[in-house]
Amino acid sequence: MWRLAIAALLLLGVRKLAGLGYERTAGAPGDLFPRSVLRTLEQAVTFPVGERYAVIVLTSVFFGPRLTFLVLLGWGVLAAGYLLAGQIARSAGRRDSAGAAWSRGPDDDEDNGLAAYRGDGVLAHWAGALVDGRLPPLPPVLVGLLVTGVLAALGLGNLPGILVLTPIEAMMLAALGSRHPHDGRLDWLAPALLLAGEGVFLCALGLARQVTPWVVFALMAAVLVRHVDLACRARAGRGIEADVLGLGWEGRMLLAGVAAAAGFVPFAYAVLAGYLWLLFIWEFVTGWLVPANPEPADGDNA
């Protein structure tokens, strides 16, 4: 049951981050149709939050949590595929009056543009500087995700010693695109795919190394919240250059890999989950609850 819950959580996070990226790039809502004209069937297919709550309540009360997560996972895959297919089709066919695939807004600076949705840490930010933003972000992300997915399917528990760092090395290819302006037609997918790669690695490694499933779930929830929080900051004009305090997606993967090579994965997962949740609470209180541009006091105008 915990495995189903972790998979459903990761799917929901990837869908949410992809929707935020699409809205940022397209300047339009992530849904395919306006809510006012959605037919009942179309509403059900996209599986929005209201329908998810209804499914959770009905299935958990009458059939138990296992069926709840099975429905969330199965229906969620169909809904995410439906939405992503429509968004990708729109992205591939959309052009502005100048003939370019997308036009960048006036506030798309380095700290608040789509690249700030990625959750890059210091190491990824430094790697992107090596190619000076010339490498498109999507191809290396896809390569890293493919390698990570294959190794996770084969079993990360079978990788001895330092070989457990192989998926991290593959995902680090994506770091080379961190300084790119992300102005391609499908570059809005890069942050969500980075989250997918990190999530697949952390989940597969934790479950293979006998980490208590609820600890893996807690860590994944903290990671998803961190990614979405950084994207929402950039969306609100509060983006950051590099996720120093949150370690970045590459830093968290590297920490988990080193812990696996050293043999203390359960301890590392528990500490990392606790740290990320405390960091989220602290930054929510000191960041989101404080105005971005506080009004000056009356005495300051004198």
C-alpha positions in Angstrom: 0.0 0.0 0.0 2.8 2.4 0.8 4.4 1.8 -2.6 1.1 2.7 -4.2 0.8 5.9 -2.1 4.4 6.9 -3.0 3.7 6.4 -6.7 0.4 8.3 -6.6 2.2 11.2 -4.7 5.0 11.4 -7.3 2.6 11.3 -10.2 0.6 14.2 -8.6 3.7 16.2 -8.1 5.0 15.8 -11.6 1.6 16.7 -13.0 1.4 19.8 -10.9 4.9 21.0 -11.8 4.3 20.4 -15.5 1.1 22.4 -15.3 2.9 25.3 -13.6 5.6 25.2 -16.3 3.1 25.1 -19.1 1.2 28.1 -17.6 4.4 30.0 -17.3 5.5 29.4 -20.9 2.2 29.5 -22.7 0.6 32.3 -20.6 -2.5 30.2 -20.4 -4.1 27.8 -17.8 -2.8 24.2 -17.8 -6.3 22.8 -18.4 -7.2 22.1 -22.0 -10.6 23.7 -21.8 -12.1 26.6 -19.8 -13.9 25.3 -16.8 -17.1 27.0 -17.9 -17.4 24.9 -21.0 -16.1 21.6 -19.8 -18.5 18.8 -20.3 -19.0 16.3 -17.4 -17.0 13.7 -19.2 -14.1 16.0 -19.8 -14.1 17.1 -16.2 -13.9 13.5 -15.1 -11.1 12.6 -17.5 -8.8 15.5 -16.3 -9.3 14.3 -12.7 -9.1 17.8 -11.0 -8.8 18.3 -7.2 -12.6 18.1 -6.5 -12.9 14.7 -8.2 -9.8 13.5 -6.3 -11.3 14.4 -3.0 -14.6 12.6 -3.9 -12.7 9.5 -4.9 -10.6 9.5 -1.8 -13.6 9.8 0.5 -15.8 7.2 -1.2 -13.2 4.5 -1.8 -11.5 4.9 1.5 -14.7 4.7 3.5 -16.3 1.8 1.6 -13.4 -0.2 0.1 -10.2 0.7 2.0 -7.0 2.6 1.3 -5.5 0.0 -1.1 -8.3 0.6 -3.7 -8.1 4.3 -3.0 -4.5 4.5 -4.1 -5.0 2.1 -7.0 -7.8 4.4 -8.3 -5.7 7.5 -7.7 -2.7 6.0 -9.5 -4.6 4.5 -12.5 -6.9 7.4 -13.1 -4.1 9.8 -12.4 -2.0 8.3 -15.1 -4.8 8.6 -17.6 -5.6 12.2 -16.6 -1.9 13.2 -16.7 -1.4 11.6 -20.1 -4.5 13.3 -21.5 -3.5 16.8 -20.2 0.1 16.5 -21.2 -0.8 15.2 -24.7 -3.0 18.3 -25.2 -0.4 20.7 -23.8 2.4 19.2 -25.9 0.2 19.4 -29.0 -0.5 23.1 -28.2 3.1 23.8 -27.6 4.3 22.2 -30.8 1.8 24.1 -32.9 1.9 27.5 -31.3 3.8 30.4 -32.8 3.7 34.1 -32.2 3.5 36.8 -34.7 7.3 37.0 -35.1 7.4 33.3 -36.0 9.2 32.2 -32.8 7.8 29.3 -30.8 7.3 31.3 -27.7 7.9 34.9 -26.6 9.4 35.7 -23.3 7.7 38.1 -20.9 9.4 41.2 -19.6 9.8 39.7 -16.2 11.6 36.6 -17.3 14.9 37.3 -15.7 17.3 34.6 -14.6 15.8 34.2 -11.1 12.1 34.3 -12.1 12.0 32.6 -15.5 11.2 29.0 -16.3 14.7 27.9 -15.4 14.0 28.9 -11.8 11.3 26.2 -11.7 13.9 23.5 -12.0 15.1 23.5 -8.4 18.8 23.5 -9.3 21.4 23.5 -6.6 24.8 25.0 -6.5 26.4 22.1 -8.3 23.9 22.1 -11.2 24.1 25.9 -11.4 27.9 25.6 -11.7 27.7 22.9 -14.3 25.3 25.0 -16.4 27.9 27.8 -16.4 30.4 25.5 -18.1 28.4 25.6 -21.3 27.2 29.1 -20.8 23.5 28.2 -21.4 24.1 26.9 -24.9 22.8 23.4 -24.3 19.0 22.9 -24.7 17.6 21.6 -21.4 15.3 18.9 -22.6 17.5 16.3 -24.4 19.9 15.7 -21.4 17.0 15.5 -19.0 15.4 12.8 -21.1 18.7 10.9 -21.3 19.2 11.1 -17.5 15.6 10.1 -16.8 15.8 7.1 -19.2 19.0 5.8 -17.5 17.6 6.3 -14.0 14.3 4.6 -14.9 16.0 1.6 -16.4 18.4 1.2 -13.4 15.5 1.6 -11.0 13.5 -1.1 -12.9 16.5 -3.4 -12.7 16.9 -2.8 -9.0 19.1 -0.2 -7.3 19.7 -2.7 -4.5 21.7 -4.8 -6.9 24.2 -2.0 -7.6 27.2 -2.5 -5.2 29.3 0.3 -3.7 29.9 3.3 -5.7 28.0 2.0 -8.7 24.8 3.2 -7.0 26.0 6.7 -8.1 25.5 5.8 -11.8 21.9 7.2 -12.0 23.1 10.4 -10.4 25.9 10.7 -13.0 23.3 10.3 -15.7 21.0 12.8 -14.2 23.9 15.3 -13.9 23.8 15.6 -17.7 20.6 17.6 -17.1 22.6 20.1 -15.0 24.4 21.3 -18.2 21.1 22.9 -19.3 20.5 24.8 -16.1 21.6 28.2 -17.5 19.6 27.9 -20.7 16.7 30.4 -21.0 14.2 27.5 -21.5 12.6 29.2 -24.4 12.0 26.1 -26.6 8.5 24.9 -27.4 8.7 22.0 -24.9 11.2 23.3 -22.4 8.5 23.7 -19.9 8.6 19.9 -19.4 12.2 20.1 -18.0 11.4 21.0 -14.4 8.7 18.2 -14.1 11.0 15.6 -15.7 13.8 16.6 -13.3 11.4 16.0 -10.4 10.4 12.6 -12.0 14.1 11.6 -12.2 14.9 12.6 -8.6 11.7 11.0 -7.3 12.2 7.7 -9.1 15.8 7.5 -7.8 15.0 8.3 -4.2 11.9 6.0 -4.1 13.7 3.1 -5.7 16.8 3.5 -3.6 14.9 3.8 -0.4 12.7 0.9 -0.9 15.6 -1.3 -2.2 17.7 -0.4 0.9 15.0 -1.3 3.4 14.0 2.2 4.4 10.7 2.3 6.3 8.1 3.0 3.6 6.5 5.9 5.5 9.9 7.6 5.8 10.3 7.3 2.0 6.8 8.8 1.7 7.6 11.7 4.0 10.8 12.4 2.1 9.1 12.4 -1.2 6.3 14.7 0.1 9.0 17.1 1.3 10.8 17.0 -2.0 7.6 17.6 -4.0 6.7 20.5 -1.7 10.2 22.0 -2.2 9.9 21.8 -6.0 6.5 23.3 -6.1 7.4 26.0 -3.6 10.4 27.1 -5.7 8.2 27.2 -8.8 5.6 29.3 -7.0 8.3 31.6 -5.8 9.5 32.2 -9.3 6.0 32.6 -10.5 5.4 35.3 -7.9 8.7 37.1 -8.7 10.5 35.7 -5.7 12.7 33.2 -7.4 16.2 32.3 -6.3 19.4 31.7 -8.3 20.2 28.4 -6.8 18.6 26.2 -4.1 21.4 26.4 -1.6 19.4 25.6 1.6 17.3 22.9 -0.1 20.5 21.3 -1.6 19.0 21.2 -5.1 17.7 18.1 -6.8 21.3 17.0 -7.6 22.5 17.6 -4.0 19.7 15.5 -2.6 20.4 12.7 -5.0 24.1 12.8 -4.3 23.5 12.8 -0.6 21.3 9.7 -0.9 23.8 8.0 -3.2 26.7 8.6 -0.8 24.5 7.3 2.1 23.8 4.2 0.1 27.5 3.6 -0.7 28.3 4.1 3.0 25.4 1.9 4.3 23.3 4.4 6.3 20.4 5.1 3.9 17.6 4.9 6.5 19.3 7.4 8.8 20.0 9.7 5.9 16.4 9.6 4.6 15.0 10.4 8.0 17.3 13.3 8.6 16.8 14.7 5.1 13.0 14.5 5.3 13.0 16.2 8.7 15.4 18.9 7.5 13.3 19.7 4.4 10.1 19.9 6.3 11.6 22.2 8.9 13.1 24.3 6.1 9.7 24.5 4.4 8.0 25.7 7.6 10.7 28.2 8.4 10.7 29.7 4.8 6.9 29.7 4.7 6.7 31.7 7.9 9.6 34.1 7.1 9.0 34.3 3.3 5.5 33.8 2.1 3.9 35.5 5.1 6.1 38.6 4.7 5.2 41.0 1.8 7.7 41.0 -1.1 7.8 44.8 -1.1 6.7 46.0 2.3 5.3 49.5 2.5 7.7 52.0 4.0 6.9 53.3 7.4 5.6 56.9 7.7 8.8 57.9 9.4 10.8 56.7 6.3 9.1 59.3 4.1 10.2 62.2 6.2 
